[in-house]
Amino acid sequence: MLLSGSFESEESILRHGYSLIPRTFDLAAYKFIFNQPEKVLHSYGVTLFITVVGTILSLYFSSMAAYVLARKDVKYRNAMAFYLFFTTLFSAGLVPYFMLIANYLQLKNTITILLLSGMFNVFHILILRTYIANSVPDSISESAKIDGANDFSIFMKIILPLLKPALASIGLFVALGYWNDWYTATLFITDEKLFPLQYTLYKILSSSNFAKQLLAGNGAVSTIELPQQTVKLALTAVATGPIVLAYPFVQKYFVSGLTVGSVKG
Amino acid sequence: MDITRKKEGFLYEITKNKILYLMFLPVGLYFLVLAYLPMPGIVIAFKEYTYSGGIFGSEWNGMENFRYFFESGKLGLVTSNTIIYNLVFLTASTVVSVLVAVMIAEMAGKYFKKMAQTFMFLPYFVSWVTVSAFFYNIFNFDYGTLNTLLKSLGAEPVDIYSNPTIWMFLLPLFYVWKGIGFSSVLYLSAIMGIDQESYESAKIDGATIFQRIWYITLPMLKPTVIILVLLGLSRIMRGEFDMFYQLIGDNGLLADKTDIIDTLVFRSLIFSNDFGMSSAAGLYQSVLSFILIYSVNWAVKKWNSDYALY
């Protein structure tokens, strides 16, 4: 456990010690990335976009569906819940999914697939449903209905604000999923403009010639030895930094979110 | 009389709650398209897939794909790897997270408690891509930290990336390390739910801290442990694809010891375009895990119906 605790400081030790290059070289790696920032900035943009938009859409529609499933006067709510749940029991597998997306829906190389693939999670919806059922009394909906509000405005004006704590923690899970997603891109994205951050990172890590390519692409002729290994590390730090920095602030929501989910999720 | 009969009708229900059903529609459609629509595609596991024919135009070839999967010797290999790794992961992470949860619960300083939890949760936030980068930096043969250290001590460098046996220990280690924060919280919240009075009366009776853990905390945790283990068991056919793929990638030297169903399916789809075999393997995995989940749920229901999944 202390091992993981020390990891953060180890990380910086690693960065300096690993290739036995003087510390000043480290800065060179960062300079190198930010001198030719197109690739990295682009994937930063892609990742930020899918994380923000995806999380918002996901939370909005998930909680809407969860509210419907929690309403006791909806006759087919159990059937609908099972309709969702069944997808976690049995799935067609990767190949049919891949073919549907790539050949039939033509979503290859679109930002839509990056958004869609991680958008809804059945367990998140079911957790939200449990949360609504336990903490939002039925009488609220009923009295609002008597006052003439329709179901949608009840949800928007009354239920959604009440869900804030649950939404915060589920939102964090969803956002984390988007931020760390490289898999969807591996399957469906070949256009460099749409590479999300983690996939760019993965590409770079798995091809050590990246630095040369980057330079060659810019027309510069290089005679100096490039800091390839440190560039990789600097990129890793750039890609991971925001998550690690945001982490202490969101941790308490995360823990409470887990606890919400564990109460008969 | 008429009204009550009307109330039971499908159309009546739909029109009465039409807004609610419309509100469910986005999510319903999403799962229809992305989860249910691929299902008919399962038939390609029984077909000789050609690009021009597509899923439904290609020729049937019966169980040919499965026979190939079976005869290539992959079936047994990936099945046993998948099951063994996941069993080890499950055992290791359960034991460690119960231990950690108990330790954190017994810790005195509130500040220290928070710190410990923070550090344990951190790896959960980091993607496997990043983890694999760190990993590579430590274990890289030419200039990894480990080998630099070994060389400076005059010892032989080790080449982890061509040594399958080491991975059988490293993978569980990394799995536990990354998930520990997440899984220990569940146990921790169970411990927090234990009635404090039983601890106090045990203290008065002179029980040591270990006796309190052994006779109060652990027995009270038992239901949680059982549930989480059962849930874990039902997922045993689905490996930790992210971890395996990022840490090992397509390293052929390690494939025998580290190939799981997910990586096999992925590789044969992406790199060799072997639709037949990978869909056969995928279907095999889906069916097996369906059976597993079903029987686990059945067992849970027998044991205590409150905990059943559905």
Boltz contact constraints between the chains, C-beta under 6 A:
constraints:
  - contact:
      token1: [A, 4]
      token2: [B, 120]
      max_distance: 6.0
  - contact:
      token1: [A, 4]
      token2: [B, 123]
      max_distance: 6.0
  - contact:
      token1: [A, 4]
      token2: [B, 177]
      max_distance: 6.0
  - contact:
      token1: [A, 5]
      token2: [B, 119]
      max_distance: 6.0
  - contact:
      token1: [A, 14]
      token2: [B, 137]
      max_distance: 6.0
  - contact:
      token1: [A, 18]
      token2: [B, 137]
      max_distance: 6.0
  - contact:
      token1: [A, 18]
      token2: [B, 145]
      max_distance: 6.0
  - contact:
      token1: [A, 19]
      token2: [B, 143]
      max_distance: 6.0
  - contact:
      token1: [A, 61]
      token2: [B, 26]
      max_distance: 6.0
  - contact:
      token1: [A, 61]
      token2: [B, 27]
      max_distance: 6.0
  - contact:
      token1: [A, 64]
      token2: [B, 23]
      max_distance: 6.0
  - contact:
      token1: [A, 65]
      token2: [B, 24]
      max_distance: 6.0
  - contact:
      token1: [A, 65]
      token2: [B, 27]
      max_distance: 6.0
  - contact:
      token1: [A, 68]
      token2: [B, 20]
      max_distance: 6.0
  - contact:
      token1: [A, 68]
      token2: [B, 23]
      max_distance: 6.0
  - contact:
      token1: [A, 68]
      token2: [B, 24]
      max_distance: 6.0
  - contact:
      token1: [A, 74]
      token2: [B, 17]
      max_distance: 6.0
  - contact:
      token1: [A, 74]
      token2: [B, 20]
      max_distance: 6.0
  - contact:
      token1: [A, 75]
      token2: [B, 13]
      max_distance: 6.0
  - contact:
      token1: [A, 84]
      token2: [B, 31]
      max_distance: 6.0
  - contact:
      token1: [A, 87]
      token2: [B, 31]
      max_distance: 6.0
  - contact:
      token1: [A, 87]
      token2: [B, 35]
      max_distance: 6.0
  - contact:
      token1: [A, 89]
      token2: [B, 290]
      max_distance: 6.0
  - contact:
      token1: [A, 89]
      token2: [B, 293]
      max_distance: 6.0
  - contact:
      token1: [A, 90]
      token2: [B, 286]
      max_distance: 6.0
  - contact:
      token1: [A, 90]
      token2: [B, 290]
      max_distance: 6.0
  - contact:
      token1: [A, 91]
      token2: [B, 286]
      max_distance: 6.0
  - contact:
      token1: [A, 92]
      token2: [B, 38]
      max_distance: 6.0
  - contact:
      token1: [A, 92]
      token2: [B, 39]
      max_distance: 6.0
  - contact:
      token1: [A, 92]
      token2: [B, 41]
      max_distance: 6.0
  - contact:
      token1: [A, 92]
      token2: [B, 42]
      max_distance: 6.0
  - contact:
      token1: [A, 93]
      token2: [B, 282]
      max_distance: 6.0
  - contact:
      token1: [A, 93]
      token2: [B, 283]
      max_distance: 6.0
  - contact:
      token1: [A, 93]
      token2: [B, 286]
      max_distance: 6.0
  - contact:
      token1: [A, 94]
      token2: [B, 265]
      max_distance: 6.0
  - contact:
      token1: [A, 94]
      token2: [B, 282]
      max_distance: 6.0
  - contact:
      token1: [A, 95]
      token2: [B, 269]
      max_distance: 6.0
  - contact:
      token1: [A, 95]
      token2: [B, 275]
      max_distance: 6.0
  - contact:
      token1: [A, 95]
      token2: [B, 278]
      max_distance: 6.0
  - contact:
      token1: [A, 95]
      token2: [B, 279]
      max_distance: 6.0
  - contact:
      token1: [A, 95]
      token2: [B, 282]
      max_distance: 6.0
  - contact:
      token1: [A, 96]
      token2: [B, 38]
      max_distance: 6.0
  - contact:
      token1: [A, 96]
      token2: [B, 41]
      max_distance: 6.0
  - contact:
      token1: [A, 96]
      token2: [B, 42]
      max_distance: 6.0
  - contact:
      token1: [A, 97]
      token2: [B, 38]
      max_distance: 6.0
  - contact:
      token1: [A, 99]
      token2: [B, 41]
      max_distance: 6.0
  - contact:
      token1: [A, 100]
      token2: [B, 37]
      max_distance: 6.0
  - contact:
      token1: [A, 100]
      token2: [B, 38]
      max_distance: 6.0
  - contact:
      token1: [A, 120]
      token2: [B, 27]
      max_distance: 6.0
  - contact:
      token1: [A, 120]
      token2: [B, 30]
      max_distance: 6.0
  - contact:
      token1: [A, 150]
      token2: [B, 19]
      max_distance: 6.0
  - contact:
      token1: [A, 151]
      token2: [B, 19]
      max_distance: 6.0
  - contact:
      token1: [A, 151]
      token2: [B, 20]
      max_distance: 6.0
  - contact:
      token1: [A, 152]
      token2: [B, 19]
      max_distance: 6.0
  - contact:
      token1: [A, 180]
      token2: [B, 127]
      max_distance: 6.0
  - contact:
      token1: [A, 182]
      token2: [B, 129]
      max_distance: 6.0
  - contact:
      token1: [A, 198]
      token2: [B, 127]
      max_distance: 6.0
  - contact:
      token1: [A, 198]
      token2: [B, 129]
      max_distance: 6.0
  - contact:
      token1: [A, 201]
      token2: [B, 129]
      max_distance: 6.0
  - contact:
      token1: [A, 202]
      token2: [B, 129]
      max_distance: 6.0
  - contact:
      token1: [A, 205]
      token2: [B, 133]
      max_distance: 6.0
  - contact:
      token1: [A, 236]
      token2: [B, 130]
      max_distance: 6.0
  - contact:
      token1: [A, 236]
      token2: [B, 133]
      max_distance: 6.0
  - contact:
      token1: [A, 240]
      token2: [B, 126]
      max_distance: 6.0
  - contact:
      token1: [A, 240]
      token2: [B, 130]
      max_distance: 6.0
  - contact:
      token1: [A, 243]
      token2: [B, 125]
      max_distance: 6.0
  - contact:
      token1: [A, 247]
      token2: [B, 125]
      max_distance: 6.0
  - contact:
      token1: [A, 255]
      token2: [B, 185]
      max_distance: 6.0
  - contact:
      token1: [A, 258]
      token2: [B, 185]
      max_distance: 6.0
  - contact:
      token1: [A, 259]
      token2: [B, 189]
      max_distance: 6.0
  - contact:
      token1: [A, 262]
      token2: [B, 186]
      max_distance: 6.0
